Amino acid sequence: MEILRWMSHFKIFELVPLEGKISYTELASKAGVSELRLKTLARMGMTNHLFAEPEPGFIAHSATSAALVTNTRFSDQRVWMTSIIAPVIASMVTAHERWPDSTAPNKAAFNAAFNTDLRMYEYIAKQPDVYKLFGRVMDAIATSPKSDLKHLVSGFDWAGLGKANVVDIGGNIGHSCVKLAEAFPDLSFIIQDIPHVVEEGAKVIKENNEASIANRIQFQEYDFFQKQPVVGADVYLLRQIFHNWDFENSVKILKNTVESMGQNSHVLIMDFVVPEPGTVSSVNERVLRSRDVGMMQLFNSLERDLEGWKAILEAVDSRLKINAVNTPYGSFMSVIDVVLG
């Protein structure tokens, strides 16, 4: 990771021509780095297929390193991982020494790495370029097969609701609701988020969708640490919300929603349900565990197992029960259907 970070920081990926080769001497001069260090690190990178040395004294792109420049998704991931995630990983010990028992979202490894009291989202929101980069990275993840919104569409019996209203809490600019609106014409939606997201989302929905979709989607400013203003909705959707928050804050968020539920309302939580160790393939478990660690590093939060979800429900209201847990085929996330018992 550190070699990748070094290469990104000194713009080595961009300075090596996509066609042909460049001498180490010329590249070191353009990058403003030591030629000896460049050779040492580049040759180590080559053992992982980053760059190639077509002849002594010259460096060229490999297929892998070229893709990290020309493929926008790969390039964005590279910059995000090396400029944000790598410092966070390196600061985990510091954070855990400084705040050994804290679950506060502003006392995580991220805060130690960037010397800030702000939560990650608040911090990057003050840096337009980083905020835009983060948005592109999240969009790429959201459209990956395991996170595709088709799993939200198939993960619950939406058609069985008939004419119904759905409140998408923290729904960003409306990707989830557009997918649902396209599939289920009897549903109408209220997307709730912070003011600048609501403003952007309202524009995006109108500009990019036909009236038959856009007219069924409204936006509403809402802070989910306040009481839910929409009472008695058929569905309250919280997709990938709770994994950013510790137990106490998750209880607060859900409690504000539950207090506005009607007797027949559903709360749908679409998030990760971490399996018991060894119960899924090692490949899938590795991804889930890495996300769990990532949530700890960024927010002092976590990805929860089923017992963790049950503990939140019990702390909010003893009447809550899990009606169903559905993990659509091919999805990393599950849809937890919560109702009042």
ChimeraX attribute file (.defattr): number of C-alpha atoms within 10 A of each C-alpha:
attribute: neighborCount
match mode: 1-to-1
recipient: residues
	/A:1	13
	/A:2	12
	/A:3	13
	/A:4	19
	/A:5	20
	/A:6	16
	/A:7	20
	/A:8	18
	/A:9	14
	/A:10	15
	/A:11	14
	/A:12	19
	/A:13	22
	/A:14	16
	/A:15	14
	/A:16	22
	/A:17	15
	/A:18	17
	/A:19	9
	/A:20	11
	/A:21	18
	/A:22	19
	/A:23	17
	/A:24	22
	/A:25	16
	/A:26	14
	/A:27	21
	/A:28	20
	/A:29	12
	/A:30	14
	/A:31	17
	/A:32	11
	/A:33	13
	/A:34	14
	/A:35	16
	/A:36	12
	/A:37	11
	/A:38	19
	/A:39	18
	/A:40	11
	/A:41	15
	/A:42	22
	/A:43	17
	/A:44	14
	/A:45	18
	/A:46	16
	/A:47	10
	/A:48	10
	/A:49	14
	/A:50	21
	/A:51	23
	/A:52	20
	/A:53	19
	/A:54	14
	/A:55	10
	/A:56	8
	/A:57	12
	/A:58	17
	/A:59	23
	/A:60	23
	/A:61	25
	/A:62	17
	/A:63	13
	/A:64	14
	/A:65	23
	/A:66	21
	/A:67	16
	/A:68	21
	/A:69	17
	/A:70	12
	/A:71	11
	/A:72	14
	/A:73	16
	/A:74	18
	/A:75	19
	/A:76	19
	/A:77	20
	/A:78	20
	/A:79	20
	/A:80	18
	/A:81	19
	/A:82	21
	/A:83	16
	/A:84	18
	/A:85	21
	/A:86	16
	/A:87	18
	/A:88	24
	/A:89	18
	/A:90	16
	/A:91	19
	/A:92	20
	/A:93	14
	/A:94	15
	/A:95	20
	/A:96	16
	/A:97	9
	/A:98	14
	/A:99	15
	/A:100	12
	/A:101	9
	/A:102	13
	/A:103	18
	/A:104	16
	/A:105	24
	/A:106	19
	/A:107	25
	/A:108	31
	/A:109	29
	/A:110	30
	/A:111	23
	/A:112	23
	/A:113	20
	/A:114	15
	/A:115	10
	/A:116	14
	/A:117	15
	/A:118	15
	/A:119	17
	/A:120	18
	/A:121	12
	/A:122	12
	/A:123	16
	/A:124	16
	/A:125	13
	/A:126	10
	/A:127	10
	/A:128	10
	/A:129	11
	/A:130	17
	/A:131	16
	/A:132	13
	/A:133	16
	/A:134	20
	/A:135	13
	/A:136	17
	/A:137	21
	/A:138	13
	/A:139	13
	/A:140	16
	/A:141	15
	/A:142	14
	/A:143	12
	/A:144	12
	/A:145	13
	/A:146	16
	/A:147	16
	/A:148	17
	/A:149	20
	/A:150	17
	/A:151	22
	/A:152	23
	/A:153	20
	/A:154	16
	/A:155	22
	/A:156	19
	/A:157	9
	/A:158	19
	/A:159	14
	/A:160	8
	/A:161	14
	/A:162	12
	/A:163	13
	/A:164	16
	/A:165	19
	/A:166	23
	/A:167	26
	/A:168	23
	/A:169	22
	/A:170	22
	/A:171	24
	/A:172	19
	/A:173	22
	/A:174	25
	/A:175	15
	/A:176	19
	/A:177	29
	/A:178	19
	/A:179	15
	/A:180	22
	/A:181	19
	/A:182	14
	/A:183	15
	/A:184	16
	/A:185	15
	/A:186	16
	/A:187	22
	/A:188	20
	/A:189	24
	/A:190	21
	/A:191	25
	/A:192	24
	/A:193	23
	/A:194	15
	/A:195	14
	/A:196	11
	/A:197	18
	/A:198	23
	/A:199	15
	/A:200	14
	/A:201	21
	/A:202	18
	/A:203	11
	/A:204	15
	/A:205	22
	/A:206	14
	/A:207	11
	/A:208	10
	/A:209	13
	/A:210	10
	/A:211	12
	/A:212	11
	/A:213	21
	/A:214	20
	/A:215	13
	/A:216	17
	/A:217	23
	/A:218	17
	/A:219	24
	/A:220	20
	/A:221	15
	/A:222	18
	/A:223	15
	/A:224	19
	/A:225	15
	/A:226	12
	/A:227	18
	/A:228	22
	/A:229	13
	/A:230	14
	/A:231	15
	/A:232	17
	/A:233	20
	/A:234	20
	/A:235	24
	/A:236	25
	/A:237	24
	/A:238	22
	/A:239	21
	/A:240	14
	/A:241	16
	/A:242	23
	/A:243	21
	/A:244	18
	/A:245	21
	/A:246	19
	/A:247	17
	/A:248	12
	/A:249	18
	/A:250	21
	/A:251	21
	/A:252	18
	/A:253	22
	/A:254	23
	/A:255	21
	/A:256	17
	/A:257	24
	/A:258	25
	/A:259	15
	/A:260	17
	/A:261	21
	/A:262	15
	/A:263	12
	/A:264	12
	/A:265	19
	/A:266	23
	/A:267	26
	/A:268	24
	/A:269	22
	/A:270	23
	/A:271	20
	/A:272	25
	/A:273	21
	/A:274	22
	/A:275	15
	/A:276	10
	/A:277	10
	/A:278	8
	/A:279	9
	/A:280	12
	/A:281	9
	/A:282	11
	/A:283	8
	/A:284	12
	/A:285	18
	/A:286	12
	/A:287	11
	/A:288	20
	/A:289	16
	/A:290	12
	/A:291	17
	/A:292	18
	/A:293	15
	/A:294	19
	/A:295	20
	/A:296	23
	/A:297	26
	/A:298	26
	/A:299	24
	/A:300	22
	/A:301	24
	/A:302	24
	/A:303	24
	/A:304	18
	/A:305	13
	/A:306	14
	/A:307	11
	/A:308	14
	/A:309	18
	/A:310	15
	/A:311	12
	/A:312	19
	/A:313	21
	/A:314	13
	/A:315	16
	/A:316	20
	/A:317	15
	/A:318	10
	/A:319	10
	/A:320	18
	/A:321	15
	/A:322	17
	/A:323	14
	/A:324	14
	/A:325	18
	/A:326	17
	/A:327	21
	/A:328	18
	/A:329	12
	/A:330	11
	/A:331	19
	/A:332	20
	/A:333	25
	/A:334	23
	/A:335	25
	/A:336	25
	/A:337	20
	/A:338	21
	/A:339	21
	/A:340	18
	/A:341	11
